[in-house]
Amino acid sequence: MSEPASPTVNLPAPTPNPAAAARVPWGWRLRELVMGYLPLLLMLALALTTWWLVKNTPQPEEPRAATAPRHEPDYTMQHFAVQRFAADGRLRVRIEGEQLRHYPDTDTVEIDGVQIHALGIDGRSTQASARRALANGDASEVQLLGGAQVTSQGPSGAPIEFRGEFLHAFLNTEQLRSHLPVQVRQGSSELHAEGMEYDNLSRIVQLKGHVRASFAPAGRR
């Protein structure tokens, strides 16, 4: 005889226990939620950090077009006096004026109401004046502009005087030049020329252009 078949029993599926779920602490549930979104939060923080760095990184300055220096004085002096001395301590040049303006772009000095006193190596004294003067940085060259007058006086002999609207003085070589009309006077003799060159060391005057001269008689010199 065959054995009878065992009866099949269907057990009901287990149902969640609401009470057990309620007993899970809320901190654990928050932790699981954060851990689930942690990769996304890290990516967001990295993106924000990159954006902040890009925004606050200094940008390289754009190359500026080269501009020519402006012809403006960087310093001025009022009622001044400047002196230059030789290596042995002797006074060579003294320059005075009402106002001085130094221009750094050309390293030149502009002087109003200039007065110059220079002493040569042979002891000759030279006085110069003009309404305005333009000199280089070391004052070795001075251009006298407007009512220019230069008088050279040696140890002996009558002084020689130069007048004109422009006289260019080279103080180191003791030379005087002009490409404009000049008047040269010594004692009672007077010469007018369209230009001239004067060497104070050799005492030679070269007159240029049309020359007009008047000389005192020998008995009146």
C-alpha positions as CSV (number, residue, x, y, z in Angstrom):
1,M,0.0,0.0,0.0
2,S,1.2,3.5,-0.8
3,E,1.7,6.0,2.0
4,P,-0.8,8.8,2.2
5,A,0.6,12.3,0.9
6,S,1.6,14.8,3.6
7,P,-0.7,17.7,3.8
8,T,0.7,21.1,2.6
9,V,0.4,24.0,5.0
10,N,0.7,27.6,3.8
11,L,2.0,29.9,6.5
12,P,1.1,33.5,6.4
13,A,3.9,36.0,5.5
14,P,5.4,37.8,8.5
15,T,4.1,41.3,8.9
16,P,6.3,44.2,10.0
17,N,6.2,45.0,13.5
18,P,5.3,48.8,13.8
19,A,6.4,48.8,17.3
20,A,9.9,47.5,16.4
21,A,10.3,50.1,13.6
22,A,9.3,52.8,16.0
23,R,12.0,51.7,18.4
24,V,14.9,52.6,15.9
25,P,16.6,55.8,17.1
26,W,16.2,58.9,14.9
27,G,19.9,59.5,14.9
28,W,20.5,56.2,13.1
29,R,17.9,57.1,10.5
30,L,19.5,60.5,9.9
31,R,22.9,58.9,9.6
32,E,21.7,56.4,7.0
33,L,20.1,59.3,5.1
34,V,23.3,61.3,5.1
35,M,25.4,58.3,4.1
36,G,23.1,57.8,1.2
37,Y,23.6,61.3,-0.1
38,L,27.2,61.7,1.0
39,P,28.7,61.3,-2.5
40,L,26.4,63.9,-3.9
41,L,27.2,66.3,-1.1
42,L,30.9,65.9,-1.6
43,M,30.6,66.6,-5.4
44,L,28.6,69.7,-4.6
45,A,31.2,71.0,-2.1
46,L,34.0,70.4,-4.6
47,A,32.1,72.3,-7.3
48,L,31.5,75.2,-4.9
49,T,35.2,75.3,-3.9
50,T,36.3,75.3,-7.5
51,W,33.9,78.1,-8.4
52,W,35.2,80.2,-5.4
53,L,38.8,79.7,-6.3
54,V,38.2,80.7,-10.0
55,K,36.3,83.8,-8.9
56,N,38.9,85.0,-6.4
57,T,42.1,84.1,-8.3
58,P,43.9,87.4,-9.4
59,Q,43.7,87.8,-13.2
60,P,46.9,88.8,-15.0
61,E,46.9,92.4,-16.0
62,E,46.5,93.2,-19.6
63,P,49.6,94.7,-21.2
64,R,49.4,98.4,-21.3
65,A,50.4,100.5,-24.2
66,A,53.6,102.3,-23.7
67,T,53.0,106.0,-23.2
68,A,55.6,108.7,-23.6
69,P,56.6,110.4,-20.4
70,R,54.9,113.7,-19.8
71,H,56.9,116.9,-19.8
72,E,56.0,118.0,-16.3
73,P,58.3,119.1,-13.5
74,D,58.9,116.7,-10.7
75,Y,60.2,119.4,-8.3
76,T,60.5,123.2,-8.2
77,M,62.5,125.7,-6.2
78,Q,61.8,129.4,-5.4
79,H,64.5,132.0,-5.0
80,F,67.3,129.5,-5.0
81,A,71.1,129.4,-5.3
82,V,73.1,126.4,-6.6
83,Q,76.9,126.1,-6.4
84,R,79.4,123.8,-8.2
85,F,83.0,123.3,-6.9
86,A,86.1,122.0,-8.6
87,A,88.0,119.0,-7.3
88,D,90.3,121.3,-5.3
89,G,87.4,122.9,-3.5
90,R,87.4,126.1,-5.5
91,L,84.0,127.6,-6.5
92,R,83.4,127.2,-10.2
93,V,79.8,128.2,-10.9
94,R,77.0,129.8,-8.8
95,I,73.5,129.9,-10.4
96,E,70.7,131.9,-8.9
97,G,67.1,132.4,-10.0
98,E,63.6,133.3,-9.1
99,Q,62.2,129.9,-9.9
100,L,63.6,126.5,-11.0
101,R,61.7,123.7,-12.6
102,H,63.3,120.2,-13.2
103,Y,61.8,118.0,-16.0
104,P,62.7,114.3,-15.5
105,D,61.8,113.2,-19.0
106,T,64.6,115.3,-20.5
107,D,66.7,115.8,-17.3
108,T,66.7,119.5,-17.9
109,V,66.2,122.5,-15.7
110,E,64.3,125.7,-16.6
111,I,65.1,128.8,-14.7
112,D,63.3,132.2,-14.5
113,G,65.3,135.3,-13.8
114,V,68.6,133.5,-14.0
115,Q,71.9,135.0,-12.7
116,I,75.2,133.1,-13.2
117,H,78.6,133.7,-11.8
118,A,81.5,131.5,-13.1
119,L,85.2,131.4,-12.4
120,G,87.6,130.1,-15.1
121,I,90.7,128.1,-14.5
122,D,92.8,131.2,-15.3
123,G,91.0,133.3,-12.7
124,R,88.7,135.0,-15.3
125,S,85.3,135.9,-13.9
126,T,82.1,135.6,-16.0
127,Q,78.7,137.1,-15.2
128,A,75.6,136.1,-17.1
129,S,71.9,136.9,-16.9
130,A,68.7,136.4,-18.8
131,R,64.9,136.4,-18.4
132,R,65.0,132.6,-18.7
133,A,67.5,129.8,-19.0
134,L,67.5,126.2,-20.0
135,A,70.2,124.0,-18.6
136,N,71.1,120.3,-18.7
137,G,71.2,118.1,-15.6
138,D,74.8,119.0,-14.5
139,A,74.5,122.6,-15.6
140,S,77.5,122.2,-17.9
141,E,75.4,123.8,-20.8
142,V,73.1,126.8,-20.2
143,Q,71.0,128.4,-22.9
144,L,70.2,132.0,-22.1
145,L,66.9,133.2,-23.5
146,G,65.5,136.7,-23.7
147,G,67.7,139.7,-22.9
148,A,70.8,137.5,-22.5
149,Q,73.9,139.2,-21.3
150,V,77.4,137.7,-20.7
151,T,80.3,139.7,-19.4
152,S,83.8,138.2,-19.1
153,Q,86.4,140.0,-17.0
154,G,90.1,138.9,-16.9
155,P,92.8,139.8,-14.5
156,S,93.9,142.5,-16.9
157,G,92.4,144.3,-19.8
158,A,88.9,145.7,-20.4
159,P,86.0,143.3,-19.9
160,I,84.2,141.9,-23.0
161,E,80.4,141.9,-23.1
162,F,78.0,139.9,-25.2
163,R,74.3,140.8,-25.7
164,G,71.5,139.0,-27.6
165,E,68.2,137.2,-27.4
166,F,70.0,133.9,-27.3
167,L,73.4,132.9,-26.0
168,H,74.5,129.3,-25.5
169,A,77.1,128.9,-22.8
170,F,79.4,125.8,-22.3
171,L,80.7,126.2,-18.8
172,N,83.2,123.3,-18.8
173,T,85.0,124.5,-22.0
174,E,84.3,128.2,-21.4
175,Q,82.8,128.8,-24.8
176,L,79.9,130.9,-25.9
177,R,77.9,130.6,-29.1
178,S,74.8,132.1,-30.8
179,H,73.1,131.6,-34.1
180,L,71.0,134.8,-33.6
181,P,72.1,138.4,-33.9
182,V,74.5,139.5,-31.1
183,Q,76.3,142.6,-29.9
184,V,79.9,142.4,-28.8
185,R,81.4,145.3,-26.8
186,Q,84.8,145.9,-25.3
187,G,85.7,149.3,-24.1
188,S,84.5,151.8,-26.6
189,S,84.5,149.3,-29.5
190,E,81.3,147.7,-30.6
191,L,80.5,144.9,-33.1
192,H,77.1,143.6,-34.4
193,A,76.9,140.2,-36.2
194,E,74.3,137.6,-37.2
195,G,76.0,135.0,-35.0
196,M,79.3,134.3,-33.3
197,E,81.5,131.8,-31.4
198,Y,83.7,132.9,-28.5
199,D,86.5,130.9,-26.8
200,N,87.2,132.3,-23.4
201,L,90.5,130.4,-23.1
202,S,92.0,131.6,-26.3
203,R,90.2,135.0,-26.2
204,I,89.1,134.6,-29.9
205,V,85.7,135.8,-31.2
206,Q,84.5,134.4,-34.6
207,L,81.7,136.6,-36.0
208,K,79.3,135.2,-38.6
209,G,77.1,136.7,-41.3
210,H,76.9,140.4,-41.9
211,V,79.1,142.3,-39.4
212,R,78.9,145.9,-38.5
213,A,81.6,147.4,-36.2
214,S,82.6,150.7,-34.7
215,F,86.1,151.2,-33.1
216,A,87.2,154.0,-30.9
217,P,90.2,156.0,-32.1
218,A,93.5,154.8,-30.7
219,G,93.9,157.8,-28.5
220,R,90.5,157.2,-26.9
221,R,91.0,153.5,-26.1
